[in-house]
Amino acid sequence: MRIRSQIDGDFDGWTGDTVVKLMNGQAWQQATYHYSYHYAFMPVVEVALVNGQTVMRVAGVPGAVPVTEVSIECEGSIVSPFMGFRQGMLFQFDTGHVWQQVEATTESHHEARPSALVVDGLNGTVLKVKGIDTVVEVRRVARR
């Protein structure tokens, strides 16, 4: 297996549970902890099977990081006021889906209509907001 694509937007490096959406529509999540900061806009990536493990190489970043393909549950813009992360916070998407944060992670970040995606990740269903490294566990509370 060998997939070549580009990251859809900014890449800020690997933070331990990084979720990456590719231009080909696939989403991948970092499978093991590794931290390295590297900013790039829409870098080329290669996903390959190496010694029985799926890894992602990002252009300009040394080495490869183990990843797992994850399924996208929801994608769009958050239309409810977005003020960051706090347990119990509701996130309403332009698709009509509403998700609630279930974990205790707190982070302040104000942005109007940020792009986001919800994936069925390695540690449950998580929300990834474009431009924020942190991912938080969520549950669906409403569907259009």
A tleap script that builds the chain and sets N, CA, C and O, in Angstrom:
source leaprc.protein.ff14SB
mol = sequence {
  NMET ARG ILE ARG SER GLN ILE ASP GLY ASP
  PHE ASP GLY TRP THR GLY ASP THR VAL VAL
  LYS LEU MET ASN GLY GLN ALA TRP GLN GLN
  ALA THR TYR HIE TYR SER TYR HIE TYR ALA
  PHE MET PRO VAL VAL GLU VAL ALA LEU VAL
  ASN GLY GLN THR VAL MET ARG VAL ALA GLY
  VAL PRO GLY ALA VAL PRO VAL THR GLU VAL
  SER ILE GLU CYS GLU GLY SER ILE VAL SER
  PRO PHE MET GLY PHE ARG GLN GLY MET LEU
  PHE GLN PHE ASP THR GLY HIE VAL TRP GLN
  GLN VAL GLU ALA THR THR GLU SER HIE HIE
  GLU ALA ARG PRO SER ALA LEU VAL VAL ASP
  GLY LEU ASN GLY THR VAL LEU LYS VAL LYS
  GLY ILE ASP THR VAL VAL GLU VAL ARG ARG
  VAL ALA ARG CARG
}
set mol.1.N position { 0.838 -1.174 0.000 }
set mol.1.CA position { 0.000 0.000 0.000 }
set mol.1.C position { 0.890 1.247 0.000 }
set mol.1.O position { 1.850 1.342 0.765 }
set mol.2.N position { 0.558 2.179 -0.857 }
set mol.2.CA position { 1.268 3.445 -0.901 }
set mol.2.C position { 0.275 4.505 -1.380 }
set mol.2.O position { -0.269 4.407 -2.480 }
set mol.3.N position { 0.048 5.513 -0.548 }
set mol.3.CA position { -0.877 6.597 -0.874 }
set mol.3.C position { -0.094 7.896 -0.856 }
set mol.3.O position { 0.650 8.171 0.085 }
set mol.4.N position { -0.264 8.682 -1.889 }
set mol.4.CA position { 0.388 9.993 -1.955 }
set mol.4.C position { -0.716 11.037 -2.088 }
set mol.4.O position { -1.571 10.938 -2.968 }
set mol.5.N position { -0.693 12.034 -1.212 }
set mol.5.CA position { -1.716 13.078 -1.219 }
set mol.5.C position { -1.126 14.329 -0.569 }
set mol.5.O position { 0.088 14.435 -0.399 }
set mol.6.N position { -1.991 15.268 -0.211 }
set mol.6.CA position { -1.583 16.469 0.514 }
set mol.6.C position { -2.504 16.638 1.704 }
set mol.6.O position { -3.659 16.212 1.672 }
set mol.7.N position { -1.991 17.261 2.755 }
set mol.7.CA position { -2.822 17.590 3.905 }
set mol.7.C position { -3.741 18.731 3.501 }
set mol.7.O position { -3.316 19.681 2.843 }
set mol.8.N position { -4.997 18.630 3.896 }
set mol.8.CA position { -6.009 19.640 3.585 }
set mol.8.C position { -5.879 20.790 4.589 }
set mol.8.O position { -6.579 20.825 5.601 }
set mol.9.N position { -4.977 21.725 4.295 }
set mol.9.CA position { -4.792 22.885 5.174 }
set mol.9.C position { -3.464 22.865 5.903 }
set mol.9.O position { -2.471 22.331 5.410 }
set mol.10.N position { -3.468 23.461 7.094 }
set mol.10.CA position { -2.251 23.607 7.899 }
set mol.10.C position { -1.840 22.297 8.560 }
set mol.10.O position { -2.685 21.483 8.934 }
set mol.11.N position { -0.541 22.108 8.698 }
set mol.11.CA position { 0.029 21.015 9.485 }
set mol.11.C position { 0.961 21.661 10.489 }
set mol.11.O position { 1.856 22.422 10.122 }
set mol.12.N position { 0.741 21.349 11.783 }
set mol.12.CA position { 1.546 21.938 12.857 }
set mol.12.C position { 2.454 20.926 13.531 }
set mol.12.O position { 3.002 21.198 14.598 }
set mol.13.N position { 2.616 19.770 12.922 }
set mol.13.CA position { 3.481 18.754 13.499 }
set mol.13.C position { 2.675 17.671 14.189 }
set mol.13.O position { 1.453 17.601 14.060 }
set mol.14.N position { 3.379 16.837 14.918 }
set mol.14.CA position { 2.784 15.697 15.613 }
set mol.14.C position { 2.687 16.004 17.099 }
set mol.14.O position { 3.666 16.427 17.714 }
set mol.15.N position { 1.495 15.791 17.684 }
set mol.15.CA position { 1.295 16.141 19.093 }
set mol.15.C position { 0.907 14.953 19.963 }
set mol.15.O position { 0.706 15.122 21.166 }
set mol.16.N position { 0.798 13.771 19.400 }
set mol.16.CA position { 0.455 12.593 20.186 }
set mol.16.C position { -0.827 11.931 19.729 }
set mol.16.O position { -0.918 10.703 19.697 }
set mol.17.N position { -1.831 12.744 19.370 }
set mol.17.CA position { -3.096 12.189 18.877 }
set mol.17.C position { -3.583 12.973 17.660 }
set mol.17.O position { -4.784 13.091 17.415 }
set mol.18.N position { -2.627 13.501 16.909 }
set mol.18.CA position { -2.910 14.346 15.747 }
set mol.18.C position { -3.842 13.650 14.757 }
set mol.18.O position { -3.654 12.479 14.427 }
set mol.19.N position { -4.851 14.391 14.286 }
set mol.19.CA position { -5.747 13.928 13.232 }
set mol.19.C position { -5.439 14.755 11.993 }
set mol.19.O position { -5.384 15.983 12.056 }
set mol.20.N position { -5.237 14.073 10.858 }
set mol.20.CA position { -4.886 14.727 9.609 }
set mol.20.C position { -5.915 14.356 8.545 }
set mol.20.O position { -6.173 13.175 8.311 }
set mol.21.N position { -6.505 15.368 7.899 }
set mol.21.CA position { -7.403 15.112 6.776 }
set mol.21.C position { -6.623 15.386 5.499 }
set mol.21.O position { -5.953 16.412 5.375 }
set mol.22.N position { -6.716 14.464 4.559 }
set mol.22.CA position { -5.995 14.604 3.304 }
set mol.22.C position { -6.913 15.134 2.208 }
set mol.22.O position { -8.136 15.044 2.314 }
set mol.23.N position { -6.317 15.684 1.164 }
set mol.23.CA position { -7.069 16.205 0.029 }
set mol.23.C position { -7.841 15.098 -0.708 }
set mol.23.O position { -8.804 15.389 -1.418 }
set mol.24.N position { -7.434 13.849 -0.548 }
set mol.24.CA position { -8.147 12.739 -1.201 }
set mol.24.C position { -9.383 12.300 -0.408 }
set mol.24.O position { -10.072 11.359 -0.803 }
set mol.25.N position { -9.668 12.989 0.721 }
set mol.25.CA position { -10.846 12.691 1.525 }
set mol.25.C position { -10.608 11.764 2.698 }
set mol.25.O position { -11.484 11.619 3.551 }
set mol.26.N position { -9.447 11.134 2.765 }
set mol.26.CA position { -9.143 10.237 3.877 }
set mol.26.C position { -8.752 11.040 5.120 }
set mol.26.O position { -8.287 12.177 5.031 }
set mol.27.N position { -8.957 10.409 6.284 }
set mol.27.CA position { -8.502 10.980 7.550 }
set mol.27.C position { -7.650 9.935 8.263 }
set mol.27.O position { -7.961 8.744 8.251 }
set mol.28.N position { -6.575 10.402 8.881 }
set mol.28.CA position { -5.626 9.524 9.565 }
set mol.28.C position { -5.350 10.096 10.940 }
set mol.28.O position { -5.334 11.313 11.126 }
set mol.29.N position { -5.130 9.201 11.916 }
set mol.29.CA position { -4.794 9.648 13.270 }
set mol.29.C position { -3.485 9.016 13.694 }
set mol.29.O position { -3.212 7.847 13.421 }
set mol.30.N position { -2.689 9.817 14.365 }
set mol.30.CA position { -1.409 9.361 14.891 }
set mol.30.C position { -1.661 8.195 15.842 }
set mol.30.O position { -2.504 8.298 16.733 }
set mol.31.N position { -0.941 7.091 15.666 }
set mol.31.CA position { -1.199 5.868 16.427 }
set mol.31.C position { -0.309 5.695 17.654 }
set mol.31.O position { -0.673 4.968 18.579 }
set mol.32.N position { 0.837 6.343 17.679 }
set mol.32.CA position { 1.729 6.265 18.844 }
set mol.32.C position { 2.217 7.660 19.181 }
set mol.32.O position { 2.252 8.545 18.326 }
set mol.33.N position { 2.595 7.847 20.449 }
set mol.33.CA position { 3.020 9.178 20.861 }
set mol.33.C position { 4.371 9.539 20.251 }
set mol.33.O position { 5.337 8.780 20.325 }
set mol.34.N position { 4.402 10.694 19.662 }
set mol.34.CA position { 5.626 11.307 19.150 }
set mol.34.C position { 5.313 12.791 19.026 }
set mol.34.O position { 4.284 13.163 18.462 }
set mol.35.N position { 6.186 13.637 19.544 }
set mol.35.CA position { 5.948 15.073 19.431 }
set mol.35.C position { 7.058 15.702 18.595 }
set mol.35.O position { 8.245 15.505 18.853 }
set mol.36.N position { 6.643 16.457 17.598 }
set mol.36.CA position { 7.597 17.290 16.873 }
set mol.36.C position { 6.813 18.412 16.210 }
set mol.36.O position { 5.803 18.173 15.548 }
set mol.37.N position { 7.288 19.634 16.393 }
set mol.37.CA position { 6.635 20.782 15.778 }
set mol.37.C position { 7.237 21.022 14.400 }
set mol.37.O position { 8.455 21.029 14.225 }
set mol.38.N position { 6.354 21.217 13.433 }
set mol.38.CA position { 6.785 21.578 12.090 }
set mol.38.C position { 5.589 22.180 11.383 }
set mol.38.O position { 4.611 21.479 11.120 }
set mol.39.N position { 5.647 23.462 11.069 }
set mol.39.CA position { 4.534 24.092 10.371 }
set mol.39.C position { 4.734 23.978 8.862 }
set mol.39.O position { 5.822 24.220 8.338 }
set mol.40.N position { 3.654 23.604 8.181 }
set mol.40.CA position { 3.643 23.580 6.717 }
set mol.40.C position { 2.199 23.746 6.257 }
set mol.40.O position { 1.271 23.278 6.917 }
set mol.41.N position { 2.019 24.409 5.131 }
set mol.41.CA position { 0.697 24.566 4.549 }
set mol.41.C position { 0.534 23.573 3.407 }
set mol.41.O position { 1.265 23.615 2.417 }
set mol.42.N position { -0.426 22.691 3.560 }
set mol.42.CA position { -0.757 21.666 2.567 }
set mol.42.C position { 0.459 20.850 2.107 }
set mol.42.O position { 0.679 20.695 0.906 }
set mol.43.N position { 1.242 20.332 3.047 }
set mol.43.CA position { 2.403 19.545 2.626 }
set mol.43.C position { 1.998 18.227 1.972 }
set mol.43.O position { 0.931 17.679 2.251 }
set mol.44.N position { 2.858 17.741 1.112 }
set mol.44.CA position { 2.677 16.436 0.488 }
set mol.44.C position { 2.965 15.375 1.547 }
set mol.44.O position { 3.902 15.507 2.335 }
set mol.45.N position { 2.152 14.325 1.556 }
set mol.45.CA position { 2.352 13.213 2.479 }
set mol.45.C position { 2.362 11.910 1.705 }
set mol.45.O position { 1.827 11.804 0.602 }
set mol.46.N position { 2.984 10.932 2.319 }
set mol.46.CA position { 2.958 9.578 1.778 }
set mol.46.C position { 2.611 8.640 2.916 }
set mol.46.O position { 3.258 8.649 3.963 }
set mol.47.N position { 1.587 7.831 2.705 }
set mol.47.CA position { 1.198 6.799 3.664 }
set mol.47.C position { 1.616 5.470 3.059 }
set mol.47.O position { 1.298 5.174 1.908 }
set mol.48.N position { 2.331 4.671 3.845 }
set mol.48.CA position { 2.844 3.408 3.319 }
set mol.48.C position { 2.880 2.352 4.413 }
set mol.48.O position { 2.901 2.661 5.604 }
set mol.49.N position { 2.889 1.120 3.983 }
set mol.49.CA position { 3.044 -0.008 4.888 }
set mol.49.C position { 4.532 -0.333 4.954 }
set mol.49.O position { 5.142 -0.702 3.950 }
set mol.50.N position { 5.114 -0.192 6.155 }
set mol.50.CA position { 6.541 -0.442 6.346 }
set mol.50.C position { 6.692 -1.441 7.490 }
set mol.50.O position { 6.294 -1.163 8.621 }
set mol.51.N position { 7.264 -2.594 7.195 }
set mol.51.CA position { 7.458 -3.645 8.199 }
set mol.51.C position { 6.167 -3.963 8.943 }
set mol.51.O position { 6.179 -4.142 10.161 }
set mol.52.N position { 5.061 -4.035 8.223 }
set mol.52.CA position { 3.780 -4.394 8.812 }
set mol.52.C position { 3.054 -3.278 9.534 }
set mol.52.O position { 2.003 -3.506 10.133 }
set mol.53.N position { 3.598 -2.084 9.486 }
set mol.53.CA position { 2.991 -0.951 10.180 }
set mol.53.C position { 2.695 0.171 9.185 }
set mol.53.O position { 3.528 0.481 8.333 }
set mol.54.N position { 1.510 0.781 9.291 }
set mol.54.CA position { 1.156 1.890 8.421 }
set mol.54.C position { 1.762 3.164 8.997 }
set mol.54.O position { 1.531 3.504 10.157 }
set mol.55.N position { 2.545 3.868 8.170 }
set mol.55.CA position { 3.205 5.087 8.622 }
set mol.55.C position { 2.940 6.222 7.640 }
set mol.55.O position { 2.642 5.997 6.467 }
set mol.56.N position { 3.057 7.456 8.155 }
set mol.56.CA position { 2.899 8.635 7.313 }
set mol.56.C position { 4.196 9.436 7.349 }
set mol.56.O position { 4.762 9.702 8.409 }
set mol.57.N position { 4.638 9.805 6.165 }
set mol.57.CA position { 5.781 10.711 6.021 }
set mol.57.C position { 5.230 12.036 5.513 }
set mol.57.O position { 4.457 12.072 4.555 }
set mol.58.N position { 5.630 13.116 6.158 }
set mol.58.CA position { 5.210 14.451 5.751 }
set mol.58.C position { 6.431 15.149 5.172 }
set mol.58.O position { 7.492 15.166 5.795 }
set mol.59.N position { 6.286 15.726 3.983 }
set mol.59.CA position { 7.406 16.412 3.328 }
set mol.59.C position { 8.001 17.459 4.265 }
set mol.59.O position { 7.283 18.289 4.823 }
set mol.60.N position { 9.314 17.409 4.427 }
set mol.60.CA position { 10.022 18.364 5.264 }
set mol.60.C position { 10.154 17.954 6.715 }
set mol.60.O position { 10.837 18.629 7.485 }
set mol.61.N position { 9.509 16.855 7.109 }
set mol.61.CA position { 9.571 16.374 8.490 }
set mol.61.C position { 10.384 15.086 8.512 }
set mol.61.O position { 10.050 14.134 7.807 }
set mol.62.N position { 11.448 15.044 9.315 }
set mol.62.CA position { 12.257 13.827 9.357 }
set mol.62.C position { 11.481 12.638 9.933 }
set mol.62.O position { 10.707 12.795 10.876 }
set mol.63.N position { 11.691 11.471 9.368 }
set mol.63.CA position { 11.099 10.250 9.891 }
set mol.63.C position { 9.651 10.043 9.478 }
set mol.63.O position { 9.054 10.860 8.775 }
set mol.64.N position { 9.113 8.932 9.935 }
set mol.64.CA position { 7.739 8.549 9.654 }
set mol.64.C position { 7.037 8.259 10.973 }
set mol.64.O position { 7.667 7.795 11.924 }
set mol.65.N position { 5.743 8.529 11.036 }
set mol.65.CA position { 4.963 8.340 12.260 }
set mol.65.C position { 3.870 7.299 11.994 }
set mol.65.O position { 3.167 7.386 10.987 }
set mol.66.N position { 3.721 6.306 12.900 }
set mol.66.CA position { 2.649 5.328 12.736 }
set mol.66.C position { 1.279 6.014 12.787 }
set mol.66.O position { 1.032 6.865 13.642 }
set mol.67.N position { 0.389 5.630 11.856 }
set mol.67.CA position { -0.952 6.205 11.771 }
set mol.67.C position { -1.975 5.102 11.538 }
set mol.67.O position { -1.637 3.991 11.130 }
set mol.68.N position { -3.232 5.436 11.805 }
set mol.68.CA position { -4.359 4.550 11.541 }
set mol.68.C position { -5.420 5.345 10.807 }
set mol.68.O position { -5.720 6.476 11.189 }
set mol.69.N position { -5.994 4.770 9.755 }
set mol.69.CA position { -7.067 5.461 9.054 }
set mol.69.C position { -8.304 5.484 9.948 }
set mol.69.O position { -8.656 4.477 10.561 }
set mol.70.N position { -8.954 6.635 10.014 }
set mol.70.CA position { -10.158 6.800 10.817 }
set mol.70.C position { -11.291 7.284 9.921 }
set mol.70.O position { -11.049 7.894 8.879 }
set mol.71.N position { -12.525 7.013 10.328 }
set mol.71.CA position { -13.661 7.420 9.503 }
set mol.71.C position { -14.206 8.768 9.969 }
set mol.71.O position { -14.288 9.047 11.165 }
set mol.72.N position { -14.573 9.590 8.995 }
set mol.72.CA position { -15.127 10.912 9.278 }
set mol.72.C position { -16.620 10.757 9.547 }
set mol.72.O position { -17.362 10.264 8.697 }
set mol.73.N position { -17.056 11.177 10.731 }
set mol.73.CA position { -18.463 11.098 11.120 }
set mol.73.C position { -19.222 12.362 10.724 }
set mol.73.O position { -20.405 12.305 10.389 }
set mol.74.N position { -18.534 13.502 10.766 }
set mol.74.CA position { -19.171 14.787 10.468 }
set mol.74.C position { -18.080 15.760 10.041 }
set mol.74.O position { -16.974 15.745 10.580 }
set mol.75.N position { -18.405 16.606 9.066 }
set mol.75.CA position { -17.438 17.591 8.590 }
set mol.75.C position { -18.195 18.845 8.179 }
set mol.75.O position { -19.250 18.769 7.550 }
set mol.76.N position { -17.646 20.001 8.543 }
set mol.76.CA position { -18.279 21.264 8.177 }
set mol.76.C position { -17.759 22.402 9.025 }
set mol.76.O position { -16.617 22.380 9.485 }
set mol.77.N position { -18.608 23.398 9.229 }
set mol.77.CA position { -18.259 24.553 10.059 }
set mol.77.C position { -19.088 24.519 11.328 }
set mol.77.O position { -20.260 24.144 11.312 }
set mol.78.N position { -18.465 24.916 12.426 }
set mol.78.CA position { -19.196 25.042 13.683 }
set mol.78.C position { -19.901 26.389 13.651 }
set mol.78.O position { -19.252 27.431 13.563 }
set mol.79.N position { -21.236 26.372 13.721 }
set mol.79.CA position { -22.009 27.612 13.609 }
set mol.79.C position { -22.411 28.177 14.966 }
set mol.79.O position { -22.771 29.350 15.064 }
set mol.80.N position { -22.354 27.357 16.011 }
set mol.80.CA position { -22.603 27.871 17.351 }
set mol.80.C position { -21.376 28.679 17.766 }
set mol.80.O position { -20.291 28.461 17.227 }
set mol.81.N position { -21.525 29.612 18.716 }
set mol.81.CA position { -20.347 30.384 19.144 }
set mol.81.C position { -19.234 29.438 19.608 }
set mol.81.O position { -19.448 28.610 20.493 }
set mol.82.N position { -18.055 29.564 19.012 }
set mol.82.CA position { -16.940 28.688 19.377 }
set mol.82.C position { -15.977 29.452 20.269 }
set mol.82.O position { -15.370 30.440 19.855 }
set mol.83.N position { -15.847 28.974 21.509 }
set mol.83.CA position { -14.978 29.635 22.486 }
set mol.83.C position { -13.918 28.678 23.024 }
set mol.83.O position { -13.317 28.930 24.068 }
set mol.84.N position { -13.696 27.590 22.312 }
set mol.84.CA position { -12.696 26.624 22.739 }
set mol.84.C position { -13.337 25.375 23.295 }
set mol.84.O position { -14.442 24.996 22.909 }
set mol.85.N position { -12.618 24.739 24.213 }
set mol.85.CA position { -13.059 23.454 24.749 }
set mol.85.C position { -13.310 23.543 26.245 }
set mol.85.O position { -12.547 24.164 26.985 }
set mol.86.N position { -14.391 22.913 26.674 }
set mol.86.CA position { -14.744 22.809 28.088 }
set mol.86.C position { -15.739 21.655 28.195 }
set mol.86.O position { -16.630 21.524 27.356 }
set mol.87.N position { -15.592 20.831 29.206 }
set mol.87.CA position { -16.486 19.686 29.362 }
set mol.87.C position { -17.939 20.146 29.341 }
set mol.87.O position { -18.306 21.104 30.022 }
set mol.88.N position { -18.760 19.457 28.556 }
set mol.88.CA position { -20.179 19.782 28.438 }
set mol.88.C position { -20.497 20.757 27.316 }
set mol.88.O position { -21.668 20.953 26.990 }
set mol.89.N position { -19.477 21.378 26.712 }
set mol.89.CA position { -19.678 22.355 25.641 }
set mol.89.C position { -20.371 21.697 24.457 }
set mol.89.O position { -20.072 20.555 24.108 }
set mol.90.N position { -21.312 22.435 23.833 }
set mol.90.CA position { -22.017 21.945 22.648 }
set mol.90.C position { -21.432 22.591 21.400 }
set mol.90.O position { -21.103 23.778 21.399 }
set mol.91.N position { -21.305 21.798 20.336 }
set mol.91.CA position { -20.782 22.268 19.066 }
set mol.91.C position { -21.808 21.947 17.987 }
set mol.91.O position { -22.017 20.779 17.658 }
set mol.92.N position { -22.454 22.978 17.432 }
set mol.92.CA position { -23.438 22.776 16.381 }
set mol.92.C position { -22.788 23.041 15.029 }
set mol.92.O position { -22.184 24.090 14.805 }
set mol.93.N position { -22.925 22.057 14.128 }
set mol.93.CA position { -22.349 22.161 12.796 }
set mol.93.C position { -23.372 22.708 11.809 }
set mol.93.O position { -24.578 22.645 12.044 }
set mol.94.N position { -22.871 23.243 10.705 }
set mol.94.CA position { -23.761 23.724 9.640 }
set mol.94.C position { -24.549 22.586 8.996 }
set mol.94.O position { -25.488 22.837 8.242 }
set mol.95.N position { -24.182 21.357 9.281 }
set mol.95.CA position { -24.912 20.185 8.782 }
set mol.95.C position { -26.136 19.884 9.634 }
set mol.95.O position { -26.963 19.050 9.262 }
set mol.96.N position { -26.260 20.561 10.782 }
set mol.96.CA position { -27.351 20.308 11.710 }
set mol.96.C position { -26.975 19.372 12.847 }
set mol.96.O position { -27.712 19.267 13.826 }
set mol.97.N position { -25.845 18.694 12.735 }
set mol.97.CA position { -25.394 17.810 13.812 }
set mol.97.C position { -24.929 18.642 14.999 }
set mol.97.O position { -24.339 19.710 14.837 }
set mol.98.N position { -25.210 18.127 16.201 }
set mol.98.CA position { -24.743 18.771 17.431 }
set mol.98.C position { -23.965 17.730 18.220 }
set mol.98.O position { -24.426 16.609 18.431 }
set mol.99.N position { -22.779 18.129 18.647 }
set mol.99.CA position { -21.887 17.250 19.401 }
set mol.99.C position { -21.592 17.896 20.748 }
set mol.99.O position { -21.536 19.121 20.856 }
set mol.100.N position { -21.402 17.061 21.786 }
set mol.100.CA position { -21.092 17.562 23.118 }
set mol.100.C position { -19.758 17.006 23.574 }
set mol.100.O position { -19.483 15.814 23.435 }
set mol.101.N position { -18.928 17.896 24.125 }
set mol.101.CA position { -17.632 17.470 24.646 }
set mol.101.C position { -17.851 16.665 25.918 }
set mol.101.O position { -18.575 17.103 26.812 }
set mol.102.N position { -17.229 15.482 26.008 }
set mol.102.CA position { -17.418 14.618 27.172 }
set mol.102.C position { -16.185 14.534 28.069 }
set mol.102.O position { -16.273 14.013 29.181 }
set mol.103.N position { -15.061 15.026 27.617 }
set mol.103.CA position { -13.859 14.947 28.450 }
set mol.103.C position { -13.569 16.297 29.095 }
set mol.103.O position { -14.141 17.316 28.708 }
set mol.104.N position { -12.680 16.296 30.076 }
set mol.104.CA position { -12.443 17.478 30.902 }
set mol.104.C position { -11.423 18.466 30.336 }
set mol.104.O position { -11.098 19.444 31.009 }
set mol.105.N position { -10.914 18.250 29.144 }
set mol.105.CA position { -9.935 19.171 28.560 }
set mol.105.C position { -10.524 20.576 28.438 }
set mol.105.O position { -11.650 20.751 27.972 }
set mol.106.N position { -9.740 21.579 28.866 }
set mol.106.CA position { -10.159 22.974 28.760 }
set mol.106.C position { -9.115 23.750 27.970 }
set mol.106.O position { -7.919 23.670 28.251 }
set mol.107.N position { -9.581 24.499 26.982 }
set mol.107.CA position { -8.692 25.350 26.183 }
set mol.107.C position { -9.524 26.489 25.633 }
set mol.107.O position { -10.596 26.266 25.071 }
set mol.108.N position { -9.037 27.706 25.792 }
set mol.108.CA position { -9.758 28.873 25.300 }
set mol.108.C position { -9.294 29.220 23.889 }
set mol.108.O position { -8.095 29.292 23.617 }
set mol.109.N position { -10.261 29.434 22.995 }
set mol.109.CA position { -9.941 29.799 21.625 }
set mol.109.C position { -11.221 30.344 20.995 }
set mol.109.O position { -12.201 29.613 20.857 }
set mol.110.N position { -11.219 31.598 20.619 }
set mol.110.CA position { -12.409 32.212 20.022 }
set mol.110.C position { -12.220 32.321 18.512 }
set mol.110.O position { -11.207 32.831 18.033 }
set mol.111.N position { -13.209 31.834 17.775 }
set mol.111.CA position { -13.156 31.911 16.323 }
set mol.111.C position { -14.575 31.800 15.773 }
set mol.111.O position { -15.386 31.030 16.287 }
set mol.112.N position { -14.866 32.561 14.742 }
set mol.112.CA position { -16.176 32.499 14.106 }
set mol.112.C position { -16.193 31.408 13.043 }
set mol.112.O position { -15.344 31.385 12.152 }
set mol.113.N position { -17.150 30.518 13.141 }
set mol.113.CA position { -17.392 29.458 12.151 }
set mol.113.C position { -16.136 28.668 11.740 }
set mol.113.O position { -15.833 28.559 10.552 }
set mol.114.N position { -15.413 28.122 12.721 }
set mol.114.CA position { -14.219 27.352 12.338 }
set mol.114.C position { -14.601 26.057 11.616 }
set mol.114.O position { -15.633 25.451 11.906 }
set mol.115.N position { -13.763 25.652 10.686 }
set mol.115.CA position { -13.930 24.356 10.029 }
set mol.115.C position { -13.539 23.269 11.022 }
set mol.115.O position { -12.592 23.430 11.791 }
set mol.116.N position { -14.269 22.171 10.998 }
set mol.116.CA position { -13.998 21.100 11.948 }
set mol.116.C position { -14.452 19.770 11.377 }
set mol.116.O position { -15.231 19.715 10.425 }
set mol.117.N position { -13.950 18.700 11.975 }
set mol.117.CA position { -14.432 17.385 11.629 }
set mol.117.C position { -14.474 16.523 12.869 }
set mol.117.O position { -13.690 16.703 13.801 }
set mol.118.N position { -15.390 15.593 12.866 }
set mol.118.CA position { -15.527 14.611 13.936 }
set mol.118.C position { -15.166 13.270 13.330 }
set mol.118.O position { -15.706 12.883 12.293 }
set mol.119.N position { -14.253 12.559 13.977 }
set mol.119.CA position { -13.839 11.260 13.466 }
set mol.119.C position { -14.034 10.189 14.522 }
set mol.119.O position { -13.975 10.452 15.724 }
set mol.120.N position { -14.268 8.976 14.047 }
set mol.120.CA position { -14.294 7.812 14.915 }
set mol.120.C position { -12.834 7.411 15.068 }
set mol.120.O position { -12.298 6.644 14.268 }
set mol.121.N position { -12.194 7.945 16.116 }
set mol.121.CA position { -10.753 7.826 16.276 }
set mol.121.C position { -10.303 6.637 17.093 }
set mol.121.O position { -11.097 5.766 17.446 }
set mol.122.N position { -9.021 6.614 17.385 }
set mol.122.CA position { -8.414 5.514 18.124 }
set mol.122.C position { -8.912 5.434 19.552 }
set mol.122.O position { -8.979 4.345 20.121 }
set mol.123.N position { -9.265 6.580 20.147 }
set mol.123.CA position { -9.715 6.614 21.544 }
set mol.123.C position { -11.150 7.109 21.639 }
set mol.123.O position { -11.496 7.831 22.574 }
set mol.124.N position { -11.982 6.732 20.687 }
set mol.124.CA position { -13.371 7.160 20.691 }
set mol.124.C position { -13.637 8.208 19.628 }
set mol.124.O position { -12.811 8.438 18.744 }
set mol.125.N position { -14.783 8.834 19.719 }
set mol.125.CA position { -15.191 9.849 18.750 }
set mol.125.C position { -14.611 11.188 19.185 }
set mol.125.O position { -14.862 11.656 20.296 }
set mol.126.N position { -13.824 11.804 18.287 }
set mol.126.CA position { -13.134 13.043 18.655 }
set mol.126.C position { -13.429 14.157 17.665 }
set mol.126.O position { -13.695 13.921 16.487 }
set mol.127.N position { -13.372 15.392 18.186 }
set mol.127.CA position { -13.557 16.603 17.397 }
set mol.127.C position { -12.202 17.212 17.116 }
set mol.127.O position { -11.400 17.397 18.032 }
set mol.128.N position { -11.934 17.527 15.852 }
set mol.128.CA position { -10.710 18.205 15.428 }
set mol.128.C position { -11.127 19.514 14.770 }
set mol.128.O position { -11.793 19.514 13.735 }
set mol.129.N position { -10.729 20.633 15.380 }
set mol.129.CA position { -11.034 21.954 14.833 }
set mol.129.C position { -9.800 22.435 14.085 }
set mol.129.O position { -8.689 22.403 14.614 }
set mol.130.N position { -10.004 22.883 12.848 }
set mol.130.CA position { -8.898 23.334 12.006 }
set mol.130.C position { -8.140 24.462 12.703 }
set mol.130.O position { -8.742 25.422 13.183 }
set mol.131.N position { -6.814 24.338 12.754 }
set mol.131.CA position { -5.970 25.353 13.364 }
set mol.131.C position { -5.705 25.148 14.845 }
set mol.131.O position { -4.968 25.928 15.449 }
set mol.132.N position { -6.290 24.112 15.448 }
set mol.132.CA position { -6.066 23.810 16.873 }
set mol.132.C position { -5.509 22.401 16.962 }
set mol.132.O position { -6.086 21.465 16.409 }
set mol.133.N position { -4.388 22.246 17.657 }
set mol.133.CA position { -3.749 20.935 17.775 }
set mol.133.C position { -4.546 19.956 18.632 }
set mol.133.O position { -4.557 18.756 18.361 }
set mol.134.N position { -5.214 20.467 19.665 }
set mol.134.CA position { -5.943 19.626 20.605 }
set mol.134.C position { -7.140 18.957 19.937 }
set mol.134.O position { -7.858 19.595 19.166 }
set mol.135.N position { -7.358 17.676 20.227 }
set mol.135.CA position { -8.589 16.999 19.847 }
set mol.135.C position { -9.301 16.606 21.138 }
set mol.135.O position { -8.652 16.263 22.126 }
set mol.136.N position { -10.635 16.655 21.130 }
set mol.136.CA position { -11.397 16.321 22.334 }
set mol.136.C position { -12.448 15.263 22.016 }
set mol.136.O position { -12.994 15.217 20.914 }
set mol.137.N position { -12.717 14.415 23.004 }
set mol.137.CA position { -13.727 13.379 22.841 }
set mol.137.C position { -15.114 14.007 22.917 }
set mol.137.O position { -15.393 14.830 23.788 }
set mol.138.N position { -15.980 13.600 21.984 }
set mol.138.CA position { -17.340 14.130 21.921 }
set mol.138.C position { -18.339 13.000 21.728 }
set mol.138.O position { -17.974 11.873 21.394 }
set mol.139.N position { -19.633 13.333 21.950 }
set mol.139.CA position { -20.720 12.406 21.628 }
set mol.139.C position { -21.800 13.181 20.889 }
set mol.139.O position { -22.008 14.367 21.146 }
set mol.140.N position { -22.481 12.512 19.976 }
set mol.140.CA position { -23.543 13.149 19.208 }
set mol.140.C position { -24.776 13.305 20.094 }
set mol.140.O position { -25.199 12.356 20.755 }
set mol.141.N position { -25.353 14.520 20.103 }
set mol.141.CA position { -26.564 14.732 20.887 }
set mol.141.C position { -27.761 15.080 19.996 }
set mol.141.O position { -28.900 15.009 20.456 }
set mol.142.N position { -27.534 15.450 18.751 }
set mol.142.CA position { -28.642 15.739 17.842 }
set mol.142.C position { -28.179 15.560 16.400 }
set mol.142.O position { -27.006 15.735 16.071 }
set mol.143.N position { -29.133 15.210 15.563 }
set mol.143.CA position { -28.860 15.042 14.132 }
set mol.143.C position { -30.048 15.615 13.382 }
set mol.143.O position { -31.201 15.386 13.746 }
set mol.144.N position { -29.749 16.359 12.334 }
set mol.144.CA position { -30.810 16.967 11.508 }
set mol.144.C position { -31.669 15.897 10.913 }
set mol.144.O position { -32.616 16.199 10.186 }
savepdb mol mol.pdb
quit
